[in-house]
Amino acid sequence: MKSQLRPAIVLFGALTLLCGVLYPLAVTAIGRAAFPSQVAGSIIEQQGRPVGSLLIGQSFSAPQYFWGRPSATAPMPANAAASGGSNLGPLNPALADAVRSRIAALKAADPAAVLPVPVDLVTASASGLDPEISVAAARYQAGRVAQARGLDAARVLALIEGQQVLPLAGWFGEARVNVLALNLALDSLAASPAARSGHTQ
């Protein structure tokens, strides 16, 4: 019995040390050295104060800001403590009703918009915390944002182009825009003297 128990205890202790202590410490150290921003949560700060993370979406609803994907988290949108989707299937009438309602809200917010409504603006993400939207979704909202802020639409569109995150290696995924980063850049643009005077650079 002792001859069987001792090797089991030694193996258990060795694996606990390797998998429970050494491996997590090594992965953390490598991550901090190679990807310090991501390991720290990709936090964005303004004037020394954190305003959000590039990895977790925020709920924007004011007309002067770009809106992200709908969020199905409860009890509030983009609730990081309750990540998850609605789990509604494509044939569920509740999903169709939700999509129609979101389309109506987008059209009511910008009746002059002529572009097709991008699908990511009317369907919730699987996590409920998606921080990015497609470039098409950002362009669709450019007119509303420009009008709400009194900016030239061309400047807002140029800002979107400048905030694009391109596909990895040129073909993994699709071009996208981080909503928080775009809105912060928009605030900076709107606060510039050139923007307030209506002149473009």
N, C-alpha and C positions, 0 to 999 in steps of 0.2 A: 504493500500500500504506500509506504513512504517513498519507495523507488519511483512510483508513478506520480505522487503528489508533488514532490520537489521540482521535477522538470516543468510541471504545469504552472507552478507558482513562479518559477524563474522566467518562463516564457511570457506569462501574463504581465509580470513586472517590466520585462524588456519591451514588449509591445506597447504597454501603457506609456513608458518613457519615450519610445520612438514616435508613436502616433499621436499621443496626447500632449507631449511637451516639445520635443525636438522639431518635429515636422511643422507644427503651427508657428513656432518661433522662426524657423528658417523661411517659411512662406511669407510671414509678416516682414521680416528683414529684407527679403528680395523685393517685395512689393513696395516698401518704403523707399528703397534705393532706385528702383526702375520706374515706378509710377507713384510718386509722392502725392500728387494732387488727388488721384483716384482713391488711394488708400485713405486719405483724409476726408473723403466724402465729396470731393469736387465742389467745395463750398465757394460761393462768390461773395466777396466782401466789398462794401462801399463805405468809405470813410471809417474803416476799421470795424464796421458792423456787418455781420453776416446777413445776407438778404435771401439766400436760398442755395440750392444745390443744382448743378447741371444734370444730375442723375434722377431727380425727383420732380415731377411736374407740379405746377401750382395752378390754382383756379383763377383765371382772369375773366372778368365779365364786363368791365367798363369799355365803352366804345372806342376809347383812345388807345387801347392796348390790343395786341394780337391775342387771340384765344387759342388755347390748346385743345387737345382731344377731350371729348366728354369723358367723365369719370364715373364709374358705378360704385365707388367705395362709399361706405356709410360710417358714421352718420353725416359726413360732409364729403364733397368732392376732393380728390387728391389727398385722401387721408392715408398717410404712410403707415399708420398702425393697423390698417385694415385693407391691405393690398388685395385686389381681386377684381374679376370681371363680373358681368351680369349673368354669364353662362346661359344667355338666351340663344336658342338655336335660330338658324336662318328662316325657318318656317313659323316661328313663334309670332303670333299677332302683336304681342307686346313690344317686340323688337321693331316691327314695321311701324307701329304707332309712335315709338320713341324717335325713330329716324324721321318720320314725317314732321313731328313736333320740332325737332332740331333744325330741319330744313326751313320750316316756317319762321323760326326765330332768327336764323341767319338772313333770310330775305327781308324780314321786318327791320333788322338792324341796318341793312344796306339795300334798299329797294333798287338802287341804280346798278347793282352788280349784274353783269351779263355773263360772267364765266360760269361753267358748270360747278355745282357744289362738290368739292372733293369728298371722297368717302370717309377720310379720316376725321373730318369735322363733324360727322353725324353718327359715327360708331365709336363706342368706348373701347379702349385698349384692354388687353387681357389682364394687365396689372392694375389698371386704374391710375397709374402714376407716370404714364408716358410723358417724358419732358420735351419731346420733339414732334414736329408736324412736317408734312411734306412741303416741298417748295410751292407746289400748286395751292396748298391750303393757305400758305402765307400770302401768296399773290392774290388769292381770292379776297382776302381781308384788307388789302392795301388801300383800296379806295375809301373804305369806312374809316380806317385809322387816319389817313391823310386829311379827310374832311373834318374829323373830330378834333384834330390838332392844328388845323389851319396850315398844313404843310403841302408842298407840291407833291403830287402822287409819284412823279418820277424819282424824287429823292427817297421816298419810302421804298419804292421798288429797288432802287440801287442799294439801299440798306439791306434788303432781303438778300440780294445777290452776294453782298459782302459777308453775310452771316451764314452762308451755306456751308454745311458739313458734307464734303464730297464722299462718294463710296470708297470703302477701303480698297486700296490698290487699284482704284479706278473702275472696279466692277463688282465688288462685294456690297450688296445692299443698294440703296438708292440715295440720292441727294436729299438732305433734310435740313431743318432749321430748329435750333434750340429756342423754345418760346421765351424762357426767362432771359437768355442772353440777348435775344432780339429786342425784347421790351426794354431792357436796360440800355441797349444801344440807341433805341428810339428816344428814351428820355434824354440821353446825352445830346442827340441830334436836335431835339426840340428846344433844348436849353441853350444851344449855340446861337451867337448873335446873327449868323448868316441865316439860320432857319427862321428866327424871329422877324427878320427884315424881309423875308421872302426871297432872298437871293440864293442862287446855287453857286457852288464852287466849281 
